[in-house]
Amino acid sequence: MQLLQLLVLVALPVLSHAVEQEKTGGWRLAAESSPYLQLHVDNPVTWYPWGEAAFEKARRENKPLFISIGYFTCHWCHVMARESFSNPEIAQQLNDNFVAIKIDREQRPDIDAAYMQYVVLTRGQGGWPMSVWATPDGEPFLGGTYFPADGGSGRPGMKQLLTKLSALWSQDEDGMREVATHAVETLRKTGGSATPLKKLTTQPVAEARREYVAAYDELQGGFGPAPKFPQPSRLMFLLQDDSQQSADMALFTLDRMIDGGIYDQLGGGFHRYSTDFGWRVPHFEKMLYDQALIARASLFAYRRSGDKKYADTARQVLDFTLKEMHATAGGFYSALSADSSVPGNEDRHMEEGAYYAWSWRQLTEAINDDTLRDWAAARYGVTERGNALSDPRDEMAGRNVLYRALDKKVLAEKFKTDLITAGQRNTEIDRRLLSARNRRPAVPVDDKVVTVWNGYMITTLALAGRLLDESRYIKAAEQTAMFVLNTLYDDERGVLYRDWRAGERGVPAFSEDYAGVAEGLLALYRVTGDKHWLKRAVALVDGMLQQFWDEDDGGFFSTASDTELWIRKKEIGDGASLSANGVALHVLQKLGELTGDTKYQRLAWETATWAGAQLNNAAAAMPYSLMVWDELVRYNPKAE
């Protein structure tokens, strides 16, 4: 009898796990706040969110992890979801032999950065979707980005990879664990800080300027070959640089961007990046950080040149963002997707650019007047065979992306009319095209509110209010700041949170969130004189120092000391967004000036001495930091 009771007790957990296993698919993701994770709820893959439940299952069943990292507006993430994660055969392989984890990189930049460092180290480059295989404890042994369902042309497919890896795990688990352990040890060593500099000089500024000149595309603007990214931090640095050559490079780059297909000529706002060298064919997602930072670069251009077109661009971008990305409850949404349903065929899977691009037929249906149609085609470079210049097998084949092919004066000359008529025609064709586009299936919205990107918007809106003399932008900045402080900040604990959606907060914030919001609050204080904003900024900065400051070498770690991962990274290089340490330099320097407390300027100097050593041979990678470099060079820490 006792033996029977023991068998029953032992069997109960097994039975409960069996019941759990019978319920396959991504149902666990339904409880997550991320819209990206919720896109995978109906997958046959038994997804887990990042957390102990996934690790416990992997350890208990001794299965490796498959970690898939992406974001809502990632086109190739959607492609991989269609090809692989909706494929019953691949789902069966994942469910039988792995524990699958799905992560939104925008909610967990710490996890994304750690695994991305591994992928870049082992493959030479990274990107999204990111695909990583790891031990049950999360140590990686293989990584990559997008994998097709089936291999070909020397590229492995998911089916083949999963078969091979599951066999290797069965045959040589110890060897694979050893590979993973070695990888983590290597990552820890490569993630170490360089010894801080003893003094600062202006050499990094001059070096960065030379690198930008060398990489500059004199024909189309921008820096380097396609794909071309806006790089607003680089533009801002160049626009405040003393050199006229620097300003000219930035202004011409902005001109080409504004005229190109990367800019939404009808609705306003910038797409993510251009796939070609001429800024014409973009990946169509619209990110909040791009709107905030490119609008800010446009304001810098207006301040430097006095040219009204840059003020108009900043205004158009901000007005688009306030209209299309502003949350009802307050704050700003993260992004608008690149992919949407095809007009007239809503049951078909979504395609990139379906909302924004035009076939010749769509153009003629929107503008049935021959004169206006010809005018629109000439103005926006539309052709019957399409202007996207893509592979015939590509989704963009035969489609047109609107760009400013001819300006109003040239159009008037071409069609032998006057400038007043030209302006009227431009207005009328935009009205008709926008009306037709608005009838298409709406672009999906990633409606989570990310703290740091809202911080960027606060800073930009405050600057816009001052430079454009429009109080409505300052009011919008104040409303956003109040939303962040009331919703994403816990006053009792002094803790800021990373994101918010539908009443639910995400994980505690990272150093970039603290720095981004603090910079926004200081910008508000400077335009309003309201000391409330200064007081709240000081509290945020002090909290950032307590959680993220590196006592040994200076600068800020991305994560707090209780990080779940094998490394605490310190970012100084600017990418699509700004580095936490770059923004922190601005915040500390400005806070020292505004409060008279030299502690903040000393900490800024210490951050810069670490940053200068870390990027000793790559100063061009930290343009936002270099914007305050001259002030830090003049600072003398021994004078305190």
Order of alpha helices (4+ residues) and beta strands (2+ residues): alpha-alpha-beta-alpha-beta-alpha-alpha-beta-alpha-beta-beta-alpha-alpha-alpha-alpha-alpha-beta-beta-beta-alpha-alpha-beta-beta-beta-alpha-alpha-alpha-alpha-beta-beta-alpha-alpha-beta-beta-beta-beta-alpha-alpha-alpha-alpha-alpha-alpha
